[in-house]
Amino acid sequence: MNKKSGTSKDAADKLVKGIKRKTRKHYSAEEKIRIVLAGLRGEESIAALCRREGISESLYYTWSKEFLEAGKQ
C-alpha cells in the first residue's frame, strides 16, 4: 500500500484548521447611526455603501427604518 494517503490527510487537516469560520459582527449604536447617516447623505449608492461596510442592503434598510422611527418620538 502507498503511504501518501496519510500525508494528504495531514495536509487536508492543516488546511481545514487554517480556514476560520467567519463570525457575525456586532455593530454598536454609533456605528449603525454612522452608516445610516452616510446612506441618507446620498454621496454614494446604498449598494456601494453596504458593500464597503460589509452588510446586506436589507440590514441597512432595517437600521434606517429604526433610526427614522426613533426620530419621530
N, C-alpha and C positions, 0 to 999 in steps of 0.2 A: 504494500500500500504506500501511497505517497503522503509525506508529512506536510505538504503545502497547505492542506485544508485547515490545519491548526493555526498556521501563521496568518491565513486570510481571515480566520475568525477573530484572531487577536487584533488585526488591523481594523476589522469592522467594529469591534468593541470600542476601540480607541476613537473611531470616527463618531460613533453614537454618543460617547461621553463628551466629545468635543462640541456637539450640537446642543445648544442650550434652548430650553423651552422659553418662548417669549411670553412674558407675563404682562398682565394688564397694567397700564399706568394709571395712577390715581391723580387726578388734576385737582389742585386747590381751587378755592373760590376765586382767588385773584387771577389764576391762570385762565379759568373759564371766562371771566369778565374781559380779560385782555384779548382773548381770541374772538369773543362775540363783538367787542367794540371794533376790532380790526375788520371784521366782516361788515359791520354797519357803516364803516368809513367808505367802503366800496373801492379802495385803491387797487384791489385785485379781486378776481372772481372767488366765489365761495369754494369752488372745486380746488383752485390753486392754493387757497389758504388752508383747506383741510389736508391736502397732500403735504404741504410744508409742515403742518403741525402734527401729522400722523394720526388724524382722527377721521371718522366717516362723516359724510355730509349729514346723515340723519342725526348723529350725535350733536353736530353743530346746531342744527335747527331745533333740537330739543333744548339745548342750553339757551339759545336765542329766545325761544318761547318763554322759558322760565325767567330769563332776565327781563323781558318786556312785561310779563305779568307782575313781577315783583316791583317794577317801576310804577305800576298803576295804583298800588296800595299806599 
